[in-house]
Amino acid sequence: MTIINFKVDEGKKKKIEEIAKFKGYKSVSEFIREAIDEKMNLQKLIDDFKEKNPPIDLDKIDIPDFIPDGKYLGISRNTIVVIGDTLQEVMKTLYEKFPEASAGILRKGKEMEQFETLFSQFSTENTKCFQQAEIAKRFFPILEIFISLNGDKKSLLGLVDTGASIMALDRKFIENFELKPIRKSKILTANGIIEAPIYKSMFQYENLSYELEFTSSDTSGLPIQVLIGKNFIDKFNILFLGREKLFCIQAL
């Protein structure tokens, strides 16, 4: 099938020709066909996954009366698949048995403890890509962001950490600025659950600013001042290109 009236301006045409040549394509048409195929294949992958693994809908989850109050319930595809006495027990079993399924954890009859953790369709619009930093033959997605403290904007080098639900600033940085916590929270770390102070400040990337909570951590092993957790990451789309050692961030 021939697509008619497909036009681009001269600037984009030149860029397409340069990319096709740089990537070694035989022609611009070959490059465009492959780009369209990749976009369609990615969208199909996303659609198929979402169809098989719908997001949790509490109205569709039937919790039997015989399950005692206080039990933790592992949910996959809006069905109870794991029952346990502790959050850790259910999480371990759930992700061992259903690693690819959309999943979550509920607690019957009692409020679940609140804690933080420390451990999309993607387009090129409003997107910037960055080379991952190589340190001791390992690669790290490091991004410069800014924090506002007492009216001053300070630059921070941060490690993009999709395993952290909350931002975590280096403990020495916090001590230097004598920041005061707003509360304390339980933090799930590799060494178990601890109680740690929670702070709040304005963080900025490009021209976008967000007031976010953060905790403290020891980042002395890397030349960074902050672990960029999901409360920051979820403001954007982020794409990791492992083989190319790149990562891209798209403003929503």
N, C-alpha and C positions, 0 to 999 in steps of 0.2 A: 504494500500500500504506500502510495506517495503522499506525504504531508505537504499541502500547499500553503502559500502565504506564511511561510516560516521565515521571519526576517530578524536580523540583528543589526545594530549600528556598526559603523566601521571600527570603533574602538574595541567592541567585543569580538568582532570578526578577527581582528588582528591577534587578540589574546588567545582565541580558540586555535588559530593557526600556529601560534608559538607553542602552546601546550601540546598540540598534536605532534608537532615536529620534535619537541623535547622528549616526549614519551615514546617516540619511535613508531607512531602509527603510519600506515601506508597513505592514509588520506584523512582529511577532516571528517568526511562522512563516516569512516570507520570509528573515529574517536567519538562522534556524536551518537552513533548507534550503540556503542558500548556504554556510554554515559547514561543513555536512556534505559538500557537493559539493567544496569546496576541500580538505578533509582527505582525501577519497577520491581526488581527482585527484592530490594530492601523493604519496600512498602508491603510486598506480599508476605515477607517473613514476619514483619510487625503485625500485619492483620491476622495471619494464621495463628501467631502466638497469643494475641489478645482474644481470639475466638476460643482457643483451647483453654486459656487461663484467664478467665474474667476476673476483674478486681473484686475484692471482698464486698459482699452485699449482706448486711446483717439481717435484712428481711428474708433472705433466702436460706439462712442457716437455722436448722432445726436442732435445738439443744434438748435432748431427752431429760425428763424429770429424774431418771434414776442416777444421773451423774451428780455427785455431791457438790455443794457449793464450795468454792475455793479451788477447784481443780482447774488446771491450765489446759486449754484446748488448742491443738494445732489444726489450722484450717488450710485446706487445699481445694481449689475449684468449688468454693462455698460449701464444702463438706468437712465434717469433723473426721480427721484421720489419725490423730494422736491425742491421748489423754494422759496427763501426768501430774505429779505433785509439785514440780518446780518449773520455773521458766526455762532454766538451763537444760533440764531433761527433755522437755518438749521441743525446744529449739534444735537440739542435737539430733533427735530422732526425725523431726520434720524435714530438716535439710539433708539428712542422709537418705531418706526414702523418697523425697520429692524435690530433688535439687533444681529442676527446671520449671516446676509449677509455681504459679503465683500463690503465695502463702502468707499466712499471718497467724497471730496467737491471741486468743481471748482468755478471759478468766470468768468462770461461771459464778454469778451471785456476789462477787466481791470486786472491788476496784483494783485494777492492776497497778503495781508499783510503777511510779514514773522514774525513768532514769535516762541518761544520755549514754551514747556509746563512743569509745575512742578505739580504736583499733587502728532518642525520640525521632521521632522523625527529625532528620537533621538536614538543613539546607545551608547554603553558603552566605545567605543574606545576613548582614551584621555579624559576620564571623571572622575571627582572627585565629590563625594557627601559630603554634610555638614549637620550637625544637625542644625535646626533652633534654634536660641537663645530664651529662655523663659524669658520674663520680665513681671512681674506683671501678671502672668498667661496668657500672650499673647505671640505668637510666631512670630519671625522676621527672615527673611533670611539675615544674616549678613556675609559679606565676607571681608577678608583682601586683599587689593590691595596696590600698592605703587605709589607715585608721585615723579617725579624728580624736584627738586628746586635748582637752582644755583649749579648744579653738585652733590647735595646730594640726596639720596633716602630716602624718609620718608614713614613710614607705616601709612596706613589709614584703619580704620574700616568703612565699608560702608553698607548701607541698600540697597538691590537690589529693585529698584523702577521702575516697568514696566510702571507706569503712568507718568514718567518724560522723556521727549525727550532729555534732556541734563543733564550732571553731575552737581551736586550742592555741593560745599564745604562749610563747616561751616564758617560763617562770621568771627568769631574770629580767625580761622586758617589763613584765608586770610590776616587779619590785622596783625597778628604776623609776617608774612613773607613779608609784604609790597609789595604784588603782584600788578602789573599794568595791568589794563584792555586793551584789544585790540580794543574793540568797545562796543557799547550798543545795546541792543535788547529788543523788547517787550516780556514779559513773561506772559503767561496765568496761573494764580494761582487760588486757591479756592476763593480768595477775589477780583478777577477781573484781568484785564490786567495792568501790571506795566512795567516800563522801568528799566532795571537792567544792570550792567556791565557784559561783557563777557570776560573771561580769556582763556588762552591756555597753556597746559603743557603736558608732557609725563606721561602716566599712564601705570602701569605694573601689569600683573597677571601671575604668574609662570614665564616662560621665554619669554612671549609675551609682546611687548610694542607698544603703540599707542599714537600718538599726538592727543589730544582731547580738545574740548572747554568745559568750565564749567562756571557756574555762582555762586552766593553766596546765602546762605540760613541759617536760624537759626535752627540748629539740636540739641539744648540744651536739648530737651525732651528725647533724647535717647543717649546712650553712643557711638555715632558714630561721624565721622568727615565729611562724604560725603554721599549724596544720589547718588546711582549708576544708572544713567539714561540710556536710550536706545542707545545713541551714543556710550556707552561702551558695553551694553548688546548685541547689534546687531553684535558684533564681535564674539559672541559665540552662542552655543545652551544652553538654560537653561531649566531645567525640575523641576517643583515644585511638590513634593509629599506631599500633604496637610495632609492626614491621618497619614502618617508616620512622619510628622514634619521634613521632609528633603528637601533639594534642591540640584540639581546636575548641574555642569557646564562643558561643553564640548568645548574644543578648536577646532576651525574649521580648 
